[in-house]
């Protein structure tokens, strides 16, 4: 029998102290029954022999301390899962947000998940096509990878997130593909943009959305990515689907952790973030992967905004340690009006070579990737030299590379947010650009592929 406590000592903002509790555990969920019969949800943040400190998922206003009751449910937050969650929109606690009844659940699953045995993991090696040349061509995403997007204030990461959600797919015809999209601590207007964009294109039908607004409680913000990953794990490991999880914005998630940590009066770490920020982020990111003997997989694209574009800020810094590379959005490219403004020279997919080549993308992909990257880098250097010394100081070949850099940005990077390119189209555009360089400059591509694809 669940025991009820009428021993609420005090409230302070979203926190409440309940005295004389028995057998209550950290992270346990509780229900507060107000004097008027209203029920409010709470979560145990701290517990000792005499009392439990809980955080409310809603406001503490209107709570009469003497008349209200608390009962603890003996379990953590759970999400009801079934195939019916596809096409639905939920809030950060898994409650329907699309004015439809809750889907009939096959079962309820603890949102904290279970760790994957490292020995059971399959090394990522299968290509995911996003339809974006700067990612597919140069910083390839593979199934089971964790590839974050580093953005900054005012940069169009929301549009890029929607573009990936709409366009992403695996090339195997018999694979079932789904997108789990979690928006964390975002304004109402952004939430409407995400939902409307996926509905207009029909991409919502293969998606599950979890929306946490900026005015929702911090404790709900912490649960939102865990809800999303729980849904993804169910679709991947029990329904055999290839699932892409997009989490935006992880900086808001970290801010919520810092707020809760301060409320618990924990000793702060770097920039007042809790000392366990690395461990906490890893507990989310490491839920991506592919397991031996299972058809499904979870691939993750966390998106985070870097305060003042600072890559040494704790959130991007620690994220970089845990994940396999990063896609960086460039402010200079954005000022030029190039969309999506992916700074390919600052970006890196550490697993790109595992997902490309014959049978995966195309035989010439590796050589084209390396040659485009090297040629663009040399073109940027030539343009910098031109700025300092003037065009007359450049050699003839340097002027060719400077022109190449401009054309590369305009034709390869700047495809817009509504253009979906296949990997063949991306590589063909790459060859069109490389064919403007003399053949003897293509030192990173095998002659057999130059003879086959070079445009004279």
Order of alpha helices (4+ residues) and beta strands (2+ residues): beta-beta-beta-beta-beta-beta-beta-beta-beta-beta-beta-alpha-beta-beta-alpha-beta-beta-alpha-beta-alpha-beta-alpha-alpha-beta-beta-alpha-beta-alpha-beta-alpha-alpha-alpha-alpha
